[in-house]
Amino acid sequence: MGRKVPVAERALVARINRVLAKSDEGLRRCRDGSRAFSELGRYYTVNFNRNLIVRKDHDLEELGRELNVLADFETLTAG
């Protein structure tokens, strides 16, 4: 199998947010060491209309694949 194309974390977050915006949702990131980090995880989804947290503790690469914004030949890289 060939090499995977690297996709930066920031680029993947932007792709995910473009898809989630269609349903008035957005992906948010907790800062390391913040009070909410232990409860929400690094990434969580917010619904802007209902003003609530939809889902906590996302795995960014897994979410990208679920939403079909990360192709099979791509892989998440730091940075």
N, C-alpha and C positions, 0 to 999 in steps of 0.2 A: 504494500500500500504506500502511496506517496506521502510526502510531507504535508502537514497541516498548515494552513495559512493563519498567522497570528492576528488576533483582533484585540485591541486595547480595551481595558475595562471601561474607560470613558465612552468609547465608541459604542460598545454593547449597551451601556445604560441609555445612550441617546436613541439607539434602535428600539429598545424596549419601551421607552417613554413615548415614542411616536405611535406605537401600536396601542399602548394603554390609553393614550389621550383620546382615542376614538370612543372609549367608554367612560370618559371623565375620570380616569384614574391616573396615578403617577407612581413611579418608583422613587423612594426616598432612601437616603443613607444615614445611618447613625454614626456619630463620631466615636472613635475608640475611647473607652473610659467614661463615656457619658452615662448618666443614670439610666437612660432608656435602652442602652446597648444590650444589657443582659436580658431585658424583656422582649425587645423587638428583633434582635440580631442586627447584622450589618445592613441588610436591605429589607425593606418592608413596602407594601403597597397601600396607597391611600386613595379613597374615593372622595373627590372634591365636592360633589353635590351633597352627599350625605355626611360629609366631614367625619369620616371614621376610617380606622385601619381595617383593610380588607384581609390582608394576609401578612404574617410575620415570618422572619427568618428565611428569606429566599436564598437559594443557591443560584447565583447569577448565571452561570453557564447553563444550568438545567432550565431556568426560566427562559433564557434565550432560545433554547431548543424547543420548548413547549410552544412558544409564540412564533416559531419558524422565522426568527430573525438571525439565527446562527446556523449556518449550513454545516453539513456533515464534514466538509473539508476544512472547516475553521475551528480554531481553538482559542480560548480566552488566555490572554497574557497579562501580567501585571504591568501597570503603567499607562 
